[in-house]
């Protein structure tokens, strides 16, 4: 878990502050999309691959599949 203090804020905290303190000009849709894509790529690179689904998530997906098939209950 990240610990933050007033003198050492986390990256997320800095980003959130920037959102609310920003009084500059808004960015256009294309720039916003590029930023989102870059963040997504970095997240994918930094996150470790999952070993598999949790038992609970597997149960929920199975339930969705059962409900999705017409004529079955």
C-alpha positions as CSV (number, residue, x, y, z in Angstrom):
1,X,0.0,0.0,0.0
2,X,1.3,3.5,-0.8
3,X,1.7,5.8,2.1
4,X,1.3,9.4,1.5
5,X,2.0,12.5,3.6
6,X,1.5,16.1,3.0
7,X,5.2,16.4,2.0
8,X,5.3,13.2,-0.1
9,X,2.0,12.7,-2.0
10,X,1.4,9.7,-4.3
11,X,1.2,10.1,-8.1
12,X,-2.5,9.5,-7.9
13,X,-2.9,12.3,-5.3
14,X,-0.9,14.6,-7.5
15,X,-3.0,13.8,-10.5
16,X,-6.2,14.4,-8.6
17,X,-4.9,17.7,-7.3
18,X,-4.0,18.8,-10.8
19,X,-7.5,18.0,-12.0
20,X,-9.1,20.3,-9.5
21,X,-6.4,23.0,-9.4
22,X,-6.0,23.3,-13.2
23,X,-7.3,26.6,-14.4
24,X,-5.7,26.3,-17.8
25,X,-7.3,25.7,-21.1
26,X,-9.1,22.4,-21.8
27,X,-7.5,19.9,-24.1
28,X,-9.1,18.7,-27.3
29,X,-10.6,15.3,-27.7
30,X,-7.7,14.0,-29.8
31,X,-5.1,14.9,-27.2
32,X,-7.3,13.5,-24.4
33,X,-7.6,10.2,-26.4
34,X,-3.8,10.1,-26.8
35,X,-3.2,10.6,-23.1
36,X,-5.7,7.9,-22.2
37,X,-4.1,5.5,-24.7
38,X,-0.6,6.2,-23.3
39,X,-1.8,5.6,-19.7
40,X,-3.5,2.4,-20.7
41,X,-0.3,1.1,-22.3
42,X,1.7,2.0,-19.2
43,X,-0.8,0.2,-17.0
44,X,-0.7,-2.9,-19.1
45,X,3.1,-2.9,-19.0
46,X,3.4,-2.4,-15.2
47,X,0.6,-4.8,-14.1
48,X,1.6,-8.4,-13.6
49,X,-0.5,-10.9,-15.5
50,X,-3.2,-12.6,-13.5
51,X,-2.8,-16.2,-12.6
52,X,-6.5,-16.9,-13.1
53,X,-10.0,-15.9,-12.1
54,X,-11.0,-16.1,-8.5
55,X,-13.6,-18.8,-7.5
56,X,-16.3,-16.2,-6.9
57,X,-15.7,-14.4,-10.3
58,X,-15.7,-17.8,-12.1
59,X,-19.1,-18.6,-10.4
60,X,-20.5,-15.3,-11.5
61,X,-19.4,-15.8,-15.1
62,X,-20.9,-19.3,-15.1
63,X,-24.2,-17.9,-13.8
64,X,-24.1,-15.3,-16.6
65,X,-23.5,-17.9,-19.2
66,X,-26.4,-20.0,-17.9
67,X,-28.8,-17.1,-17.9
68,X,-27.6,-16.0,-21.4
69,X,-28.5,-19.3,-23.1
70,X,-32.2,-19.2,-24.3
71,X,-34.3,-22.1,-23.1
72,X,-32.0,-23.0,-20.2
73,X,-32.5,-22.1,-16.6
